[in-house]
Amino acid sequence: MRQSSLITTALLAMVSFATVACSDATEEKTAAATPAAATTAPVAAPALPTDIPEGMGVLPTSVPVPADNPQTAEKVELGKKLYFEPALSKSGNFSCNSCHNLGTGGVDNQQFSIGHKWQRGGRNAPTVLNAAFWSAQFWDGRAPLLEDQAKGPPLNPVEMSSMSEATVVARLNEAGYAPLFESVFGKVSLNYDNMAKAIAAFERTLITPDAPFDLYLQGKGDISEAAKRGMQKSAEVGCTSCHSGPLFTNNSFQKFAYGTDAGVKSVTGKDEDDHLFRVQSWRNVALTAPYFHDGAVKTLDEAVRIMARTQLDTELSDADSADIVEFLKTLTGKQPEVTFPVLPRPEGHALTWSD
């Protein structure tokens, strides 16, 4: 019996040992079959450039909004319809987009825009892109806000030539806008002021982020060596004393002794305001030819040379001018992609237009 018990104990020990050994072998095979977890190297932060002249920066992502006209999605959508709405014009041929075409950099690339009865205005149409950042609207600054600017063209006899605010409101009402205004502004709210507020709300969405310069500044991209030289040269010769900051304008009014337009003086009548104009932004400037308030300069190269000569008493070499132009091209941001809206219209009859 004792011998049998010893044999049984020995057999159990052997089975136990074999089981552990098998288990260990299985674990070893599993461990061998499973590769060691790859060690992920930490992602290095992008190298930020160290050659940026003082003051230059990335375009802001948010715009100033007046307290009495807060942004809402519904208001922006209404403003988009009104921006493309030819019913703001007497003839039904012109909309905001006619002169400030969102498919071509927010301008029409004409020296002077075409208006009612194919008349032409007396100043080049500035871009609407990023206009929400400007201290005042128009070349002469006569409109403090986008809301004020939006009220001008429909009543301008050379532009849209509608006879009065009441005429514009009546046509919008006939078109079927009343319910859209009520959903945004409340009951009985289709009026000229609210029309301007809606257009302004839409225009505040028309910003152009992610220009090559912005990406370069954030370490997310690069610009050419010529552009880098132009960036330095523009600061060196003094261009950035006015075209400064992330907007590449200090939003001031400066004397520009060029052409016959009196500038701000045409608004105030003051001699000290003669040839004063708001400093235009460099952002998207490569898209907005022809240049200056009179639209007489066809190329960006020529505009750069004239500004250097007139404002800074500097004659740029061909190489320096070419480099500055290459830098200015890096300020073209991502253009807003806007779907053309369906506009309200009455059923069974057309709106009333007149020449």
Secondary structure as a PSIPRED ss2 file (coil, helix, strand):
# PSIPRED VFORMAT (PSIPRED V4.0)

   1 M C   1.000  0.000  0.000
   2 R H   0.000  1.000  0.000
   3 Q H   0.000  1.000  0.000
   4 S H   0.000  1.000  0.000
   5 S H   0.000  1.000  0.000
   6 L H   0.000  1.000  0.000
   7 I H   0.000  1.000  0.000
   8 T H   0.000  1.000  0.000
   9 T H   0.000  1.000  0.000
  10 A H   0.000  1.000  0.000
  11 L H   0.000  1.000  0.000
  12 L H   0.000  1.000  0.000
  13 A H   0.000  1.000  0.000
  14 M H   0.000  1.000  0.000
  15 V H   0.000  1.000  0.000
  16 S H   0.000  1.000  0.000
  17 F H   0.000  1.000  0.000
  18 A H   0.000  1.000  0.000
  19 T H   0.000  1.000  0.000
  20 V H   0.000  1.000  0.000
  21 A H   0.000  1.000  0.000
  22 C H   0.000  1.000  0.000
  23 S H   0.000  1.000  0.000
  24 D H   0.000  1.000  0.000
  25 A H   0.000  1.000  0.000
  26 T H   0.000  1.000  0.000
  27 E H   0.000  1.000  0.000
  28 E H   0.000  1.000  0.000
  29 K H   0.000  1.000  0.000
  30 T H   0.000  1.000  0.000
  31 A H   0.000  1.000  0.000
  32 A H   0.000  1.000  0.000
  33 A H   0.000  1.000  0.000
  34 T C   1.000  0.000  0.000
  35 P C   1.000  0.000  0.000
  36 A C   1.000  0.000  0.000
  37 A C   1.000  0.000  0.000
  38 A C   1.000  0.000  0.000
  39 T C   1.000  0.000  0.000
  40 T C   1.000  0.000  0.000
  41 A C   1.000  0.000  0.000
  42 P C   1.000  0.000  0.000
  43 V C   1.000  0.000  0.000
  44 A C   1.000  0.000  0.000
  45 A C   1.000  0.000  0.000
  46 P C   1.000  0.000  0.000
  47 A C   1.000  0.000  0.000
  48 L C   1.000  0.000  0.000
  49 P C   1.000  0.000  0.000
  50 T C   1.000  0.000  0.000
  51 D C   1.000  0.000  0.000
  52 I C   1.000  0.000  0.000
  53 P C   1.000  0.000  0.000
  54 E C   1.000  0.000  0.000
  55 G C   1.000  0.000  0.000
  56 M C   1.000  0.000  0.000
  57 G C   1.000  0.000  0.000
  58 V C   1.000  0.000  0.000
  59 L C   1.000  0.000  0.000
  60 P C   1.000  0.000  0.000
  61 T C   1.000  0.000  0.000
  62 S C   1.000  0.000  0.000
  63 V C   1.000  0.000  0.000
  64 P C   1.000  0.000  0.000
  65 V C   1.000  0.000  0.000
  66 P C   1.000  0.000  0.000
  67 A C   1.000  0.000  0.000
  68 D C   1.000  0.000  0.000
  69 N C   1.000  0.000  0.000
  70 P C   1.000  0.000  0.000
  71 Q C   1.000  0.000  0.000
  72 T C   1.000  0.000  0.000
  73 A H   0.000  1.000  0.000
  74 E H   0.000  1.000  0.000
  75 K H   0.000  1.000  0.000
  76 V H   0.000  1.000  0.000
  77 E H   0.000  1.000  0.000
  78 L H   0.000  1.000  0.000
  79 G H   0.000  1.000  0.000
  80 K H   0.000  1.000  0.000
  81 K H   0.000  1.000  0.000
  82 L H   0.000  1.000  0.000
  83 Y H   0.000  1.000  0.000
  84 F C   1.000  0.000  0.000
  85 E C   1.000  0.000  0.000
  86 P H   0.000  1.000  0.000
  87 A H   0.000  1.000  0.000
  88 L H   0.000  1.000  0.000
  89 S C   1.000  0.000  0.000
  90 K C   1.000  0.000  0.000
  91 S C   1.000  0.000  0.000
  92 G C   1.000  0.000  0.000
  93 N C   1.000  0.000  0.000
  94 F C   1.000  0.000  0.000
  95 S C   1.000  0.000  0.000
  96 C H   0.000  1.000  0.000
  97 N H   0.000  1.000  0.000
  98 S H   0.000  1.000  0.000
  99 C H   0.000  1.000  0.000
 100 H C   1.000  0.000  0.000
 101 N C   1.000  0.000  0.000
 102 L C   1.000  0.000  0.000
 103 G C   1.000  0.000  0.000
 104 T C   1.000  0.000  0.000
 105 G C   1.000  0.000  0.000
 106 G C   1.000  0.000  0.000
 107 V C   1.000  0.000  0.000
 108 D C   1.000  0.000  0.000
 109 N C   1.000  0.000  0.000
 110 Q C   1.000  0.000  0.000
 111 Q C   1.000  0.000  0.000
 112 F C   1.000  0.000  0.000
 113 S C   1.000  0.000  0.000
 114 I E   0.000  0.000  1.000
 115 G C   1.000  0.000  0.000
 116 H H   0.000  1.000  0.000
 117 K H   0.000  1.000  0.000
 118 W H   0.000  1.000  0.000
 119 Q C   1.000  0.000  0.000
 120 R E   0.000  0.000  1.000
 121 G C   1.000  0.000  0.000
 122 G C   1.000  0.000  0.000
 123 R C   1.000  0.000  0.000
 124 N C   1.000  0.000  0.000
 125 A C   1.000  0.000  0.000
 126 P C   1.000  0.000  0.000
 127 T C   1.000  0.000  0.000
 128 V C   1.000  0.000  0.000
 129 L C   1.000  0.000  0.000
 130 N C   1.000  0.000  0.000
 131 A H   0.000  1.000  0.000
 132 A H   0.000  1.000  0.000
 133 F H   0.000  1.000  0.000
 134 W C   1.000  0.000  0.000
 135 S C   1.000  0.000  0.000
 136 A C   1.000  0.000  0.000
 137 Q E   0.000  0.000  1.000
 138 F C   1.000  0.000  0.000
 139 W C   1.000  0.000  0.000
 140 D C   1.000  0.000  0.000
 141 G C   1.000  0.000  0.000
 142 R C   1.000  0.000  0.000
 143 A E   0.000  0.000  1.000
 144 P C   1.000  0.000  0.000
 145 L C   1.000  0.000  0.000
 146 L H   0.000  1.000  0.000
 147 E H   0.000  1.000  0.000
 148 D H   0.000  1.000  0.000
 149 Q H   0.000  1.000  0.000
 150 A H   0.000  1.000  0.000
 151 K H   0.000  1.000  0.000
 152 G H   0.000  1.000  0.000
 153 P H   0.000  1.000  0.000
 154 P H   0.000  1.000  0.000
 155 L H   0.000  1.000  0.000
 156 N C   1.000  0.000  0.000
 157 P C   1.000  0.000  0.000
 158 V C   1.000  0.000  0.000
 159 E C   1.000  0.000  0.000
 160 M C   1.000  0.000  0.000
 161 S C   1.000  0.000  0.000
 162 S C   1.000  0.000  0.000
 163 M C   1.000  0.000  0.000
 164 S C   1.000  0.000  0.000
 165 E H   0.000  1.000  0.000
 166 A H   0.000  1.000  0.000
 167 T H   0.000  1.000  0.000
 168 V H   0.000  1.000  0.000
 169 V H   0.000  1.000  0.000
 170 A H   0.000  1.000  0.000
 171 R H   0.000  1.000  0.000
 172 L H   0.000  1.000  0.000
 173 N H   0.000  1.000  0.000
 174 E H   0.000  1.000  0.000
 175 A H   0.000  1.000  0.000
 176 G C   1.000  0.000  0.000
 177 Y C   1.000  0.000  0.000
 178 A H   0.000  1.000  0.000
 179 P H   0.000  1.000  0.000
 180 L H   0.000  1.000  0.000
 181 F H   0.000  1.000  0.000
 182 E H   0.000  1.000  0.000
 183 S H   0.000  1.000  0.000
 184 V H   0.000  1.000  0.000
 185 F H   0.000  1.000  0.000
 186 G C   1.000  0.000  0.000
 187 K C   1.000  0.000  0.000
 188 V C   1.000  0.000  0.000
 189 S C   1.000  0.000  0.000
 190 L C   1.000  0.000  0.000
 191 N C   1.000  0.000  0.000
 192 Y H   0.000  1.000  0.000
 193 D H   0.000  1.000  0.000
 194 N H   0.000  1.000  0.000
 195 M H   0.000  1.000  0.000
 196 A H   0.000  1.000  0.000
 197 K H   0.000  1.000  0.000
 198 A H   0.000  1.000  0.000
 199 I H   0.000  1.000  0.000
 200 A H   0.000  1.000  0.000
 201 A H   0.000  1.000  0.000
 202 F H   0.000  1.000  0.000
 203 E H   0.000  1.000  0.000
 204 R C   1.000  0.000  0.000
 205 T C   1.000  0.000  0.000
 206 L C   1.000  0.000  0.000
 207 I C   1.000  0.000  0.000
 208 T C   1.000  0.000  0.000
 209 P C   1.000  0.000  0.000
 210 D C   1.000  0.000  0.000
 211 A C   1.000  0.000  0.000
 212 P H   0.000  1.000  0.000
 213 F H   0.000  1.000  0.000
 214 D H   0.000  1.000  0.000
 215 L H   0.000  1.000  0.000
 216 Y H   0.000  1.000  0.000
 217 L H   0.000  1.000  0.000
 218 Q C   1.000  0.000  0.000
 219 G C   1.000  0.000  0.000
 220 K C   1.000  0.000  0.000
 221 G C   1.000  0.000  0.000
 222 D C   1.000  0.000  0.000
 223 I C   1.000  0.000  0.000
 224 S C   1.000  0.000  0.000
 225 E H   0.000  1.000  0.000
 226 A H   0.000  1.000  0.000
 227 A H   0.000  1.000  0.000
 228 K H   0.000  1.000  0.000
 229 R H   0.000  1.000  0.000
 230 G H   0.000  1.000  0.000
 231 M H   0.000  1.000  0.000
 232 Q H   0.000  1.000  0.000
 233 K H   0.000  1.000  0.000
 234 S H   0.000  1.000  0.000
 235 A H   0.000  1.000  0.000
 236 E H   0.000  1.000  0.000
 237 V H   0.000  1.000  0.000
 238 G C   1.000  0.000  0.000
 239 C H   0.000  1.000  0.000
 240 T H   0.000  1.000  0.000
 241 S H   0.000  1.000  0.000
 242 C C   1.000  0.000  0.000
 243 H C   1.000  0.000  0.000
 244 S C   1.000  0.000  0.000
 245 G C   1.000  0.000  0.000
 246 P C   1.000  0.000  0.000
 247 L C   1.000  0.000  0.000
 248 F C   1.000  0.000  0.000
 249 T C   1.000  0.000  0.000
 250 N C   1.000  0.000  0.000
 251 N C   1.000  0.000  0.000
 252 S C   1.000  0.000  0.000
 253 F E   0.000  0.000  1.000
 254 Q E   0.000  0.000  1.000
 255 K E   0.000  0.000  1.000
 256 F C   1.000  0.000  0.000
 257 A C   1.000  0.000  0.000
 258 Y C   1.000  0.000  0.000
 259 G C   1.000  0.000  0.000
 260 T C   1.000  0.000  0.000
 261 D C   1.000  0.000  0.000
 262 A C   1.000  0.000  0.000
 263 G E   0.000  0.000  1.000
 264 V C   1.000  0.000  0.000
 265 K H   0.000  1.000  0.000
 266 S H   0.000  1.000  0.000
 267 V H   0.000  1.000  0.000
 268 T H   0.000  1.000  0.000
 269 G C   1.000  0.000  0.000
 270 K C   1.000  0.000  0.000
 271 D H   0.000  1.000  0.000
 272 E H   0.000  1.000  0.000
 273 D H   0.000  1.000  0.000
 274 D C   1.000  0.000  0.000
 275 H C   1.000  0.000  0.000
 276 L E   0.000  0.000  1.000
 277 F E   0.000  0.000  1.000
 278 R E   0.000  0.000  1.000
 279 V C   1.000  0.000  0.000
 280 Q C   1.000  0.000  0.000
 281 S C   1.000  0.000  0.000
 282 W C   1.000  0.000  0.000
 283 R C   1.000  0.000  0.000
 284 N C   1.000  0.000  0.000
 285 V H   0.000  1.000  0.000
 286 A H   0.000  1.000  0.000
 287 L H   0.000  1.000  0.000
 288 T C   1.000  0.000  0.000
 289 A C   1.000  0.000  0.000
 290 P C   1.000  0.000  0.000
 291 Y E   0.000  0.000  1.000
 292 F C   1.000  0.000  0.000
 293 H C   1.000  0.000  0.000
 294 D C   1.000  0.000  0.000
 295 G C   1.000  0.000  0.000
 296 A C   1.000  0.000  0.000
 297 V E   0.000  0.000  1.000
 298 K C   1.000  0.000  0.000
 299 T C   1.000  0.000  0.000
 300 L H   0.000  1.000  0.000
 301 D H   0.000  1.000  0.000
 302 E H   0.000  1.000  0.000
 303 A H   0.000  1.000  0.000
 304 V H   0.000  1.000  0.000
 305 R H   0.000  1.000  0.000
 306 I H   0.000  1.000  0.000
 307 M H   0.000  1.000  0.000
 308 A H   0.000  1.000  0.000
 309 R H   0.000  1.000  0.000
 310 T H   0.000  1.000  0.000
 311 Q H   0.000  1.000  0.000
 312 L H   0.000  1.000  0.000
 313 D C   1.000  0.000  0.000
 314 T C   1.000  0.000  0.000
 315 E C   1.000  0.000  0.000
 316 L C   1.000  0.000  0.000
 317 S C   1.000  0.000  0.000
 318 D H   0.000  1.000  0.000
 319 A H   0.000  1.000  0.000
 320 D H   0.000  1.000  0.000
 321 S H   0.000  1.000  0.000
 322 A H   0.000  1.000  0.000
 323 D H   0.000  1.000  0.000
 324 I H   0.000  1.000  0.000
 325 V H   0.000  1.000  0.000
 326 E H   0.000  1.000  0.000
 327 F H   0.000  1.000  0.000
 328 L H   0.000  1.000  0.000
 329 K H   0.000  1.000  0.000
 330 T C   1.000  0.000  0.000
 331 L C   1.000  0.000  0.000
 332 T C   1.000  0.000  0.000
 333 G C   1.000  0.000  0.000
 334 K C   1.000  0.000  0.000
 335 Q C   1.000  0.000  0.000
 336 P C   1.000  0.000  0.000
 337 E C   1.000  0.000  0.000
 338 V C   1.000  0.000  0.000
 339 T C   1.000  0.000  0.000
 340 F C   1.000  0.000  0.000
 341 P C   1.000  0.000  0.000
 342 V C   1.000  0.000  0.000
 343 L C   1.000  0.000  0.000
 344 P C   1.000  0.000  0.000
 345 R C   1.000  0.000  0.000
 346 P C   1.000  0.000  0.000
 347 E C   1.000  0.000  0.000
 348 G C   1.000  0.000  0.000
 349 H C   1.000  0.000  0.000
 350 A C   1.000  0.000  0.000
 351 L C   1.000  0.000  0.000
 352 T C   1.000  0.000  0.000
 353 W C   1.000  0.000  0.000
 354 S C   1.000  0.000  0.000
 355 D C   1.000  0.000  0.000
